[in-house]
Amino acid sequence: MEEARQDNARQAALDYHEFPKPGKLEIRATKPLANGRDLSRAYSPGVAEACLEIKADPATASRYTARGNLVAVVTNGTAVLGLGNIGALASKPVMEGKAVLFKKFANIDCFDIELNEPDPHKLADIVCALEPTFGAINLEDIKAPDCFIVEKLCRERMNIPVFHDDQHGTAIVVGAAATNALHVAGKRFEDIKIVSTGGGAAGIACLNMLLKLGVKRENVWLCDIHGLVYEGRAEDMNPQKAAYAQASDKRSLSEVIDGADLFLGLSGPGVLTPEMVSRMAPAPIIFALANPTPEILPDAVRSVAPDAIIATGRSDFPNQVNNVLCFPFIFRGALDVGATQINDAMQLACIDGIAALARATTSAEAAAAYKGEQLTFGPDYLIPKPFDPRLIGVVASAVAKAAMETGVATRAIEDLAAYREKLNGSVFKSALIMRPVFEAARQVTRRIIFAEGEDERVLRAANAMLEETTDKPILIGRPDVIATRCERAGLPIRPERDFEIVNPESDRRYRDYWSSYHELMARRGVSPDIARAVLRTNTTAIAAIAVHRGDADSMICGTFGQYLWHLNYISQVLGRDGLSPHGALSLMILEDGPLFIADTQVNPVPTPEQIALTILGAARHAKRFGVTPKVALCSHSNFGNLETDSGRRMRAALEILDSTPRDFIYEGEMSVDAALDTELRARMFPESRLQGAANILVFAYTDAANAARNMLKMKAGGLEVGPILMGMGNRAHIVTPSITARGLLNISALAGTPVAHYG
């Protein structure tokens, strides 16, 4: 059974690398090359202008070429993963994988370069010759001590960052994990005894880093395959190991382990035994980082030291020490300031950023990527997860700041806060376009009530609201359930202390709420008993009544259930306040910019009047995002060429809009391709008042609008902000069950802006 499982896993890995096309990388052009004009600019004669600019000022290479965002991953394949000296060619899948991680986590372009050169001096010569091509060099999987020689020579001769990730990337992540492990254990770097196994590049680099963090050299005991590194030892020694030689007559790991606070393993399986662990200091810290099998398994450690703090290199145990927490982001910061090297200050800044992030509240995105795992700072959560999207903003900005402060940056970042926000915008796709909405929301304090207050996404959104806005969340739910889920999710917020609760089971306002609902619905067949039952069980109705009575300014619901079901209760209650839903607007954030879609939810077959109201509301909301509205009335018909139902209704809506001067551009009716393709539209209707591509598409059927929205989400990678319920005076919004915590935060910011006529 186990053999079959391994065979399946092996084949799945091979298929991943082979299909649908071999390898994990490809090169794509970033500029159009569609005609002779483009060709003349991309190549001869236009390319000469860029060449001459760079010749006159080499610094302009980062303006006119990709060099400023280009890293080389260089290896000779002599020390690959846990595979050893497999040669340059066989190492290529690993280097391609490293390049993919650079792109995925930090949007850094990368070439993998595998070199058949075992001689470290010749290898350094080749790497140095690559400097005109790259903005930085990542050395990878080169055996010790050759890696020390190659890095030293390249750093001395090159004016760009050279970083051996096996050494320094591992050291940085170990440094962050150790910082937080000592925080949990209540110990200090300067007081601890460290016993380390593994005298290779990573092991030595980790010890060097721990010394920089405050560990005393005399408290470090280094062992390798031959035993303790001691003064006078000749076997398998080099200057890097010799720096940690102890004046001692002890010779084995077992002899030096007594009283150790931290075991650092970068060696092989089974090196540390439970009996050795039992002789370590109380609350021992065990970093067993050998892959794929650690020096000791966590269960074996806990059998003799239940209070141990453990990290491994594996993803199936807590606290995985993974270089991907470091290298994409330290290179991002270094490249963005044009650093000439990655120095100690930049590495220490990286450690501080990673460690601090683990102590902060876990991001909703990381929680979603690691469902079922406890992501609360403590013994089992010392360092962030690789898919925590906050890493790039925190770490890269800290690295860039350190580079500027230590004088190795050639380009200054004037506004680090704006730089960090830009980095966050590269992973939080909604961040940039949501900025004006959040800025408007911060000007006032609004009370936002969430109907499904026990949902973890809502709890994370409420926590983010308290951190990022001035709005006050109100949650409908049972206080004990909400408190337990906040604690389980690692959120610092608690009911009543940080936010108000409306408890459906027992709330002092219950009689007032059901009485209000009965008063509104008495002539629609709702008896007092029904009103009492609804206001005990229907959280959407409770939220609507809270807004109706003035206990909240706006409500958000819809994390489960059907949109129109929620809309029914909202309309019953808030519709009596003179409000009427016009339509639902979805903002789709795409690679080439924002695109608004309406009506995605409310009116299955809207009348011309409803279409006109939807267009007016959509235009007003687009302006909230800083977007100049350009509306296309979409139909199968193009400018009157078909007598279809949708064409007739769209033409009637156009007449309604034309009856009064408008402060935005609209045109129709037209097909979607005509709305988005200026040249096609010009051939069909040269007199069109719409210039350029439309950014608001209004459809004649909800089915069509919703289909467009979902296709953009699923096939084009579009990120949705919304749906935004128009016509309710910004007093109610209904999301959909696929909403994320970040999406709820975005909707809360929209709801948090007091607007009388936003539609």
NORLIN-V972101 format. One line per field, one symbol per residue. phi: phi as a letter, one per 20 degrees, with the letter a starting at -180 (. if undefined). burial: 1 if it has 16 or more other ideal C-beta (glycine too) atoms within 10 Angstrom, else 0. Layout:
BEGIN
phi=???
burial=???
END
This chain:
BEGIN
phi=.ffffffffffffffgfedfbfndcbdcfdcfbdbfffffefcfefffffffffffbgffgfedcegfccddedbdmebeleenednfffeggffffffffgffecldfbdecddebfffffffgffffegfedeacdfbldfeegffffffffffdddcfccefgefffffffffffgffffffmccgfdedddcdodefffffffgffffepfegfedddccfeofecfnfdfldbgffgfdfdebefccgffdfgmfecdddccbfmfddgffgfeffglfdddddfcedffbegfffffdbgefdcccedeecflfecfffdffeffgffffdlfeadefffffffggffffffeefffffffffcgneeddgrgdbecfegefffgffffffffffffffendeecedfcfffffffffffdefegffegffffffffcdcedddfdfefgffffffffgfedcefdfcderegfffffffffemeffcgmfdbeddefeacfegffffffffffdgecneegffffffeecdfffffffgfgenfbebccbofbnegffffgfffgefffendbferdddededgdpebecbeebedgcffgfffffffffffffgffemdffcedeebfedlnecedgffffffffffffffcgddbebbrebfffffddfffffffbgegfedmffdcdddecfgfffffgffffeddmfdedpfeeendlmebcdedgegdfffffffffffedfcfcen
burial=000000000000000000000001000000000000000010000000010001000000110010111111111111110000001100110111111011001101111111101101001100110110011111111111111111101110010111111111111111111111111110101001111111111111111111101010001111110011110010001001100101000000100110011111111000111001100110111111110001111101100110011111110011111111111111111111111111101111111111111100111111100100001111111111111111111111111111110001100010000011111111111111110111011000011111111111111111111100101111111110011011001110101000111111001011001101110110000100001101110111111111110011111111100010011011111110001011111111100001111111111001010111111111111101101011111111111000000111111011001000000111111111011100001000100101000111111111011101110100000111111111111111111100111111111111111100011
END
